[in-house]
């Protein structure tokens, strides 16, 4: 089931790529939409295939992130139950100077830092603070589906960091990778445990595509969430995806509102509920929206109705959890070398620094 699957390559003209450089130099930042006109067609196809799938209906998790979804996710990262963000942040604060030393000398001038799924770039500021100590110019390339959030973040960052140029790429990961010139020395950031949103099959395809964009001196800083163990229970993980205040519920149900807006749907959110469970066999959290009653939903863009039984679920996101040794070995088989591994004292979360 293709929860996150690399798409066909989108061609970008030399003029588009030149725009990236000129806009950056003139204003300090720019935001470039990279999804192109195929985005609407892709959404129609994705939703049609997902809601027609049997035995398990699904919706790709990328559609959780419209403007409202991105705002709700930022709220999730501040919740007491949501340990990944604060744990990853604490690790980054400890390792930022070492990370700079391990990457800075490998990157050609001027260095580029690409972040996939940047959001508000809150954790990225920790890395930028350490990098700024070297008094070096840096081009930061955040990638996010929310053009609004990218613009707000880019504007704020260029005010805070005087030697920083920001080129935001608004679109999904694969479209952004297609846009970037290949084989350049870069530091890639893939934080927040987002690797867990890939199925095992699409994970391989994605990181092969990413590897193509990494020159010989490039590094990849990867954040991953660990599996349950003695000091990290299944219930502890589940609570992070089903908080008491209901923010994750609102975030999950918003995918239906997003589809209503984009595809002319008539999902009634009050007739659906949020459900999150840890699948111990697959070692992953599974998030669903569950139909409270038997109902039919019409999507105008598809000119089609979909029927749901009471209790029927639509899978909206998986979040796989990893064993650090197994993950490192997997990357090595793909052609990456592990440079450094960090984790918190409780062993809840880890960061890998890899070289292609």
C-alpha positions as CSV (number, residue, x, y, z in Angstrom):
1,X,0.0,0.0,0.0
2,X,1.7,3.2,-1.2
3,X,1.4,5.5,1.9
4,X,4.3,7.7,0.7
5,X,5.5,6.8,-2.8
6,X,8.0,8.6,-5.0
7,X,6.3,10.2,-7.9
8,X,7.3,10.6,-11.5
9,X,10.0,13.2,-12.0
10,X,8.8,16.8,-12.8
11,X,10.9,18.7,-15.3
12,X,11.9,22.2,-14.2
13,X,13.4,24.7,-16.6
14,X,16.7,26.4,-16.3
15,X,14.8,29.7,-15.8
16,X,13.0,28.3,-12.8
17,X,16.2,27.2,-11.2
18,X,17.8,30.5,-11.9
19,X,14.9,32.2,-10.2
20,X,15.9,30.4,-7.0
21,X,19.3,32.0,-7.0
22,X,18.3,35.5,-8.0
23,X,15.4,35.7,-5.6
24,X,17.6,34.6,-2.7
25,X,20.2,37.2,-3.4
26,X,17.7,40.1,-3.8
27,X,15.5,39.5,-0.7
28,X,17.3,37.1,1.5
29,X,14.6,34.5,0.9
30,X,12.1,33.2,-1.6
31,X,9.5,30.4,-1.7
32,X,9.0,28.4,-4.8
33,X,6.0,26.1,-5.5
34,X,7.5,22.9,-6.9
35,X,4.5,20.6,-7.1
36,X,3.2,22.0,-10.4
37,X,-0.1,21.6,-12.2
38,X,-0.1,17.8,-11.7
39,X,-0.8,18.2,-7.9
40,X,-4.6,18.4,-8.3
41,X,-4.7,15.4,-10.6
42,X,-2.4,13.4,-8.3
43,X,-4.7,14.1,-5.3
44,X,-7.8,12.9,-7.3
45,X,-5.9,9.8,-8.2
46,X,-4.6,9.2,-4.7
47,X,-8.0,9.7,-3.0
48,X,-9.8,7.6,-5.6
49,X,-7.3,4.7,-5.2
50,X,-7.2,4.9,-1.4
51,X,-10.9,5.0,-0.8
52,X,-11.4,2.1,-3.3
53,X,-8.7,-0.1,-1.7
54,X,-9.8,-3.4,-0.2
55,X,-9.7,-4.7,2.4
56,X,-8.3,-1.5,4.0
57,X,-9.2,1.9,2.7
58,X,-6.5,4.6,3.2
59,X,-5.6,8.2,2.5
60,X,-2.0,9.2,2.0
61,X,-0.7,11.0,5.1
62,X,0.6,13.9,3.0
63,X,-3.0,15.2,2.9
64,X,-3.0,15.7,6.6
65,X,-0.9,18.8,6.0
66,X,-2.9,21.7,4.6
67,X,-2.4,25.1,6.3
68,X,-4.7,24.1,9.2
69,X,-3.2,20.7,9.5
70,X,0.3,22.1,9.6
71,X,-0.8,24.5,12.4
72,X,-2.3,21.6,14.4
73,X,0.8,19.5,14.0
74,X,2.9,22.4,15.5
75,X,0.5,22.3,18.4
76,X,1.0,18.5,18.7
77,X,4.7,19.0,19.0
78,X,4.2,21.0,22.2
79,X,1.9,18.5,23.9
80,X,3.1,16.8,27.1
81,X,2.2,13.3,25.6
82,X,4.2,13.9,22.5
83,X,7.7,12.9,23.5
84,X,9.4,12.8,20.1
85,X,9.8,16.5,19.5
86,X,11.1,17.5,23.0
87,X,13.4,14.5,23.1
88,X,14.8,15.2,19.7
89,X,15.2,18.9,20.6
90,X,17.2,18.0,23.7
91,X,19.5,15.7,21.7
92,X,20.1,18.4,19.1
93,X,21.0,21.0,21.8
94,X,23.7,18.6,23.1
95,X,25.1,17.6,19.7
96,X,24.8,20.8,17.6
97,X,28.5,21.9,17.9
98,X,29.7,18.4,17.2
99,X,27.4,18.1,14.2
100,X,28.8,21.3,12.8
101,X,32.3,20.0,13.2
102,X,31.4,16.7,11.5
103,X,29.7,18.3,8.5
104,X,31.1,21.8,8.0
105,X,34.6,20.8,6.7
106,X,33.0,18.3,4.2
107,X,30.8,20.9,2.5
108,X,32.0,23.1,-0.3
109,X,31.5,26.9,-0.2
110,X,28.8,28.1,0.1
111,X,27.2,25.2,2.0
112,X,23.6,24.2,1.6
113,X,21.3,22.7,4.3
114,X,18.2,21.0,3.0
115,X,15.4,20.1,5.5
116,X,12.6,17.8,4.4
117,X,9.4,18.5,6.3
118,X,10.6,21.7,7.9
119,X,7.4,23.0,9.5
120,X,8.2,26.0,11.6
121,X,12.0,25.1,11.6
122,X,12.0,25.4,15.4
123,X,14.5,22.6,15.9
124,X,16.6,23.8,12.9
125,X,17.4,27.0,14.8
126,X,19.5,24.9,17.2
127,X,21.7,23.8,14.3
128,X,21.7,27.3,12.8
129,X,22.8,28.8,16.1
130,X,25.8,26.4,16.2
131,X,26.6,27.1,12.5
132,X,26.5,30.8,13.0
133,X,29.4,30.6,15.4
134,X,31.6,29.9,12.4
135,X,30.6,33.2,10.9
136,X,29.9,31.4,7.6
137,X,27.2,32.1,5.0
138,X,24.7,29.4,4.5
139,X,21.8,28.6,2.2
140,X,18.9,26.9,4.0
141,X,16.4,25.0,1.8
142,X,13.3,24.1,3.8
143,X,10.7,21.8,2.1
144,X,7.1,21.7,3.3
145,X,3.7,21.4,1.8
146,X,2.4,24.6,3.4
147,X,3.5,27.6,1.3
148,X,2.1,29.9,4.0
149,X,4.2,28.4,6.8
150,X,7.3,28.4,4.5
151,X,6.9,32.1,3.8
152,X,6.4,33.0,7.4
153,X,9.3,30.9,8.6
154,X,11.7,32.1,5.8
155,X,10.9,35.7,6.6
156,X,11.6,35.2,10.3
157,X,14.8,33.3,9.8
158,X,16.4,35.8,7.5
159,X,15.7,38.5,10.1
160,X,17.2,36.4,12.9
161,X,20.3,35.1,10.9
162,X,22.0,37.8,8.9
163,X,24.2,35.5,6.9
164,X,21.4,33.1,6.0
165,X,19.7,32.8,2.6
166,X,16.5,30.8,2.6
167,X,15.0,29.1,-0.5
168,X,11.7,27.4,0.5
169,X,10.4,24.7,-1.7
170,X,6.6,24.3,-1.4
171,X,5.5,20.8,-2.2
172,X,6.0,17.1,-1.3
173,X,9.4,15.6,-0.8
174,X,9.8,13.9,-4.1
175,X,8.9,17.1,-6.1
176,X,11.4,19.0,-4.1
177,X,14.1,16.4,-4.7
178,X,13.4,16.5,-8.4
179,X,13.8,20.2,-8.4
180,X,17.2,20.2,-6.7
181,X,20.3,19.8,-8.8
182,X,21.9,16.4,-8.3
183,X,25.3,15.4,-6.7
184,X,25.9,18.5,-4.7
185,X,27.5,18.6,-1.2
186,X,24.7,19.2,1.2
187,X,23.6,18.6,4.8
188,X,20.2,17.0,4.6
189,X,17.9,17.1,7.7
190,X,15.1,14.6,8.0
191,X,13.9,15.0,11.5
192,X,10.8,14.3,13.6
193,X,10.8,10.5,13.0
194,X,9.2,11.1,9.6
195,X,11.0,8.1,8.2
196,X,8.4,6.1,10.1
197,X,5.6,7.4,7.7
198,X,7.0,5.4,4.9
199,X,6.1,1.8,4.2
200,X,9.1,-0.5,4.0
201,X,8.9,-0.6,0.2
202,X,8.5,3.2,-0.3
203,X,11.3,3.8,2.2
204,X,13.8,2.1,-0.1
205,X,12.7,4.0,-3.2
206,X,12.7,7.3,-1.4
207,X,16.2,7.1,0.1
208,X,17.6,5.8,-3.2
209,X,16.2,9.0,-4.7
210,X,17.6,11.1,-1.9
211,X,21.0,9.5,-2.3
212,X,21.2,10.7,-5.9
213,X,21.0,14.3,-4.7
214,X,24.0,13.8,-2.3
215,X,27.5,14.6,-3.4
216,X,30.5,12.7,-2.0
217,X,30.8,15.0,1.0
218,X,27.1,15.2,1.8
219,X,25.6,14.2,5.1
220,X,22.1,13.1,6.2
221,X,20.9,13.8,9.8
222,X,18.0,11.4,10.4
223,X,15.7,11.4,13.4
224,X,13.9,8.1,14.3
225,X,11.6,6.9,17.0
226,X,12.6,3.7,18.8
227,X,10.5,0.6,19.4
228,X,8.9,-0.2,22.8
229,X,11.4,-1.6,25.3
230,X,11.8,-1.8,29.1
231,X,11.7,2.0,29.7
232,X,9.3,2.8,26.8
233,X,6.0,1.0,26.9
234,X,3.4,0.5,24.1
235,X,0.9,2.6,26.1
236,X,3.4,5.4,26.4
237,X,3.8,5.5,22.6
238,X,0.0,5.3,21.9
239,X,-0.6,8.3,24.2
240,X,1.6,10.4,22.0
241,X,-0.9,9.8,19.1
242,X,-4.1,10.2,21.2
243,X,-3.6,13.1,23.6
244,X,-6.1,14.0,26.3
245,X,-6.8,17.4,24.9
246,X,-7.8,16.1,21.5
247,X,-5.3,18.0,19.3
248,X,-4.2,14.9,17.5
249,X,-7.9,14.0,17.0
250,X,-8.5,17.4,15.3
251,X,-5.3,17.0,13.2
252,X,-6.4,13.5,12.0
253,X,-10.0,14.5,11.2
254,X,-8.8,17.6,9.4
255,X,-7.7,15.3,6.5
256,X,-11.4,14.9,5.7
257,X,-11.9,18.7,5.8
258,X,-8.9,19.1,3.5
259,X,-10.5,16.6,1.0
260,X,-13.8,18.5,1.2
261,X,-12.1,21.7,0.3
262,X,-10.0,20.4,-2.5
263,X,-12.3,17.8,-4.0
264,X,-15.7,19.1,-3.2
265,X,-16.5,16.4,-0.7
266,X,-19.3,16.3,1.9
267,X,-17.5,14.4,4.7
268,X,-19.3,15.4,8.0
269,X,-16.5,15.4,10.6
270,X,-19.0,14.9,13.4
271,X,-19.8,11.4,12.0
272,X,-16.2,10.3,12.3
273,X,-13.8,9.7,15.2
274,X,-10.0,9.4,15.7
275,X,-8.4,6.1,16.4
276,X,-4.7,5.3,17.1
277,X,-3.3,2.0,18.0
278,X,0.2,0.4,18.2
279,X,0.6,-2.6,15.9
280,X,3.2,-4.8,17.7
281,X,3.6,-7.2,14.8
282,X,4.4,-4.4,12.3
283,X,6.1,-2.2,15.0
284,X,4.1,0.8,14.1
285,X,1.5,3.3,15.2
286,X,-1.5,3.2,12.9
287,X,-3.9,6.2,12.8
288,X,-7.4,5.9,11.4
289,X,-10.5,7.9,11.0
290,X,-13.4,5.7,11.9
291,X,-17.0,6.0,10.7
292,X,-19.4,6.3,13.6
293,X,-22.3,5.1,11.5
294,X,-23.2,3.7,8.1
295,X,-22.9,6.6,5.6
296,X,-22.1,7.6,2.1
297,X,-19.8,10.4,1.0
298,X,-19.8,12.2,-2.4
299,X,-16.7,13.8,-3.9
300,X,-17.6,16.2,-6.7
301,X,-14.1,16.2,-8.3
302,X,-14.4,12.4,-8.7
303,X,-18.1,12.5,-9.4
304,X,-18.3,9.4,-7.2
305,X,-19.8,8.3,-3.9
306,X,-18.1,6.1,-1.3
307,X,-20.0,4.0,1.2
308,X,-18.8,3.3,4.7
309,X,-20.1,0.9,7.3
310,X,-20.4,1.7,11.0
311,X,-17.0,1.1,12.6
312,X,-15.2,1.1,9.2
313,X,-11.8,2.7,9.3
314,X,-9.7,4.7,6.9
315,X,-5.9,4.5,7.5
316,X,-4.4,8.0,7.4
317,X,-0.9,7.5,8.8
318,X,1.6,4.9,9.9
319,X,4.5,5.8,12.2
320,X,7.0,2.9,12.2
321,X,9.4,2.5,15.2
322,X,12.9,1.2,14.7
323,X,15.7,-0.7,16.4
324,X,18.9,1.5,16.1
325,X,21.2,-1.4,15.0
326,X,18.8,-2.7,12.4
327,X,18.2,0.8,11.0
328,X,21.9,1.5,10.7
329,X,22.5,-1.9,9.0
330,X,19.6,-1.2,6.6
331,X,21.2,2.1,5.5
332,X,24.6,0.5,5.1
333,X,23.1,-2.1,2.7
334,X,21.6,0.8,0.7
335,X,25.0,2.4,0.4
336,X,25.1,4.9,3.3
337,X,27.9,4.9,6.0
338,X,27.0,5.6,9.6
339,X,29.2,8.5,10.8
340,X,27.7,9.0,14.3
341,X,24.7,7.8,16.4
342,X,23.2,9.7,19.3
343,X,20.2,8.9,21.6
344,X,18.7,10.3,24.8
345,X,19.6,8.7,28.1
346,X,16.3,6.8,28.3
347,X,16.7,5.4,24.8
348,X,13.3,6.8,23.5
349,X,14.6,8.4,20.4
350,X,17.7,8.5,18.2
351,X,19.6,10.5,15.6
352,X,21.8,9.0,12.9
353,X,24.4,11.0,10.9
354,X,24.9,9.2,7.6
355,X,27.1,9.8,4.5
356,X,26.1,8.6,1.1
